[in-house]
Structure formats: C-alpha cells, structure tokens
Amino acid sequence: MKVEDINTVLVVGSGNMGQQIGFQCAVSGLDVVLYDISAEMLEKAMDRVGKLAKTYMAGGRITEAQAVEALERITTETDRKKAGKNADLISESIPEDPDLKGKTFAAFNDICPDRTLFTTNTSSLLPSMFAAATGRPDRFAALHFHDTRFTNIVDIMPHTGTSPETLALIEAFAKKIGQVAIVLKKESNGYVFNAMLMTLLESAQTLAAKGVASVEDVDRSWMGVMHTLVGPFGIMDSIGIDTVYKITDYWAKKTENPQQAANAQFLKRYVDRGDLGVKTGRGFYDYPNPDFQKPGFIAGETNKAAG
Ligand SMILES: NC(=O)c1ccc[n+]([C@@H]2O[C@H](COP(=O)([O-])OP(=O)(O)OC[C@H]3O[C@@H](n4cnc5c(N)ncnc54)[C@H](O)[C@@H]3O)[C@@H](O)[C@H]2O)c1
C-alpha cells in the first residue's frame, strides 16, 4: 500500500474530534465516512461540520467552493458494515475507554479489507492497551490530533507491534492531510505536547489549591513572563474544567497522590456549580470576554475574585 492508495477515511465517532478530523480529511480531498452509533449525533455532527467550514473560510484557509466540495465528500453512516467495507484508514475518536476502543476496532477488523490501517485519537491511553484487541496490531498506531482549527501539529505513537510500513504510511497520511507529525520513538502517556501541558496545568492547580496564589495571579505570571495570550487557567477553561477534573481525579486515585487529590477537589467545586469553562460561559473566568483578554490584566488592573 502507498499513501496515494489512502482515499477513503472512516472516522469512527462523530463527536468534537471526529468532526474536526473528518472535515480536515475532506478538505484535503479525501472521501470521508462519519460513523457513529447514534443517528442523532451524526445529524448534530454535520451541523457542526458546517460551522467548522465557515470557521475555515473566515480564517482564509479555504474558499466557499472548497468548503462546498469538502462537505460533499462527507457521508454519514450508522451501519457498521456499510461504513467499514471500503475504508483505507480508520481514525477512531470514541470515548476514552480501552475496552470500548478495543471492541470497536475488533468489530471493524471483521468488516474492513486487509489493507485498512487503524488509528486511534486517544488522548491518554497507550495503543498497546488495546492493540491485540484490534485484531491487526501491526497495522495499528495512535494518530492524535489537537484542535484542527488552531494547529496542524499531530502526534504519531506506535506500539512495539506497529510495523515500520504502517508507521511510514501513517506519517505520510498525516502529511497528505496537511499535518505536521511529531513521531514518538516509544509509547509515553500524553504524547509530547500534552505531557508538557499536563505538568504545567498541575503546577497551576497546586498553586491555587494550596492558596499560594490566585487563579488570576498564576495566569498573570505565566502570560507576563512567557508573552502568551492565555495562561494555564484560561487553557483549562477552554479544555473544559469537567475534562480536566476527570483526568486529575483519575491520576490522583491511580497514583494515590494527596496533592493531586486536593487539586481534584479544587476543580470539583467548579464542576459541581456547572462552571465548566468557555462552553458554559463561566469557569475560572466569565465568557465571552474573559478578564485575561482585557487590556491591563497583566498589570493587575482587572480582578475577579477566584472561586
Ligand atoms: N476533546 C478533545 O480536545 C480531544 C483532543 C484529542 C483527542 N481526544 C480524544 O478523542 C476521543 C473522542 O473525544 P471527543 O472529545 O471527540 O468525544 P465526544 O464525546 O465529543 O464524541 C464521542 C463520540 O463517539 C460516539 N460513540 C460512542 N461509542 C461509540 C461506538 N462504539 N462507535 C461509534 N461511535 C461511538 C458518541 O456517540 C460521540 O458522538 C477520545 O479518545 C479523546 O481522548 C479528544
């Protein structure tokens, strides 16, 4: 198989990430099948993909004609057999559960042609956790996207059983859909960027949870020194505080780390109130005009009491 032979991409899971990956593939000239267990999710997904097309157009990345063409290349499917029969590559974006991912790939293994490459977009799992369950471990690796609206950096993470041919094909595929691949030499939790980011976010949580510094001062410090547009708490607001809480709570329990447990409790206060960040209009900051984006924030001229 050559990268030129990858023409039909099956995106399994049409949520937040499946929509973005599917649209990016379609924009790059590939036929895309969006598969989900729920027809309702697929309907919502196509609505959001249409909005994504407008975002790409507004950013000057594509013309209206290209957007129309890309949208025409995407079909939706809830029938697994129909979805899998012509796939050259699967990009999986279903919930973060190794058993579910393994079982879902196993079901597609029975349907897909031998040539089909399997990739997972998992954020926190390792491919080796469900490589055997896929039924074709040699043709399987992680191909992990960030938010395609803002970046084209992707991670590729093989497990020890990924064949060199598969790794080379996935790397070439990433390039074909306009992405810059960071290829990991070995499995590691959180890939490259996320591993660094999680450390930063954990430090920020610890400073606030211990009462060393306010949420605003933590962000002010990071933004002021690093000259960034957003600090760690602003980042958590855009990820979703519920998601950050789940990850923190998971690791706190797994490693029995008391500071991480305290950090999880700190985050839970926001989650319990429904203050989940940008998506609910309130998190560490209020949206759409958070204090950290206002002039004078770094100088300490805007202040909202930390929750
Ligand atoms: N959200 C992010 O910022 C982000 C970034 C990179 C990677 N990821 C990873 O991508 C994956 C998906 O995350 P998301 O945020 O898109 O989730 P999401 O909840 O938005 O979407 C998941 C979708 O999967 C569907 N689904 C559930 N079970 C299924 C099955 N058996 N077969 C087919 N579809 C099924 C659901 O109906 C839903 O539409 C996770 O592994 C996550 O770790 C997420």
The ligand as an ORCA input file, in Angstrom:
! r2SCAN-3c Opt
* xyz 0 1
  N     -11.795     16.718     23.035
  C     -10.501     16.912     22.828
  O      -9.988     18.017     22.973
  C      -9.630     15.754     22.359
  C      -8.394     16.034     21.745
  C      -7.623     14.978     21.259
  C      -8.079     13.674     21.421
  N      -9.268     13.424     22.032
  C      -9.713     12.026     22.132
  O     -10.661     11.787     21.101
  C     -11.608     10.819     21.552
  C     -13.005     11.383     21.406
  O     -13.111     12.586     22.128
  P     -14.263     13.654     21.785
  O     -13.960     14.846     22.605
  O     -14.423     13.787     20.316
  O     -15.540     12.866     22.393
  P     -17.091     13.175     22.174
  O     -17.760     12.745     23.413
  O     -17.292     14.567     21.680
  O     -17.509     12.175     20.980
  C     -17.528     10.779     21.099
  C     -18.477     10.226     20.023
  O     -18.318      8.812     19.973
  C     -19.605      8.238     19.768
  N     -19.546      6.846     20.169
  C     -19.622      6.300     21.397
  N     -19.453      4.967     21.326
  C     -19.265      4.672     20.020
  C     -19.041      3.456     19.299
  N     -18.953      2.281     19.922
  N     -18.908      3.526     17.957
  C     -19.001      4.708     17.308
  N     -19.209      5.888     17.934
  C     -19.337      5.862     19.278
  C     -20.542      9.111     20.588
  O     -21.886      8.970     20.172
  C     -19.959     10.505     20.305
  O     -20.540     11.065     19.143
  C     -11.212     10.425     22.968
  O     -10.405      9.288     22.921
  C     -10.400     11.632     23.425
  O      -9.453     11.287     24.404
  C     -10.059     14.434     22.497
*
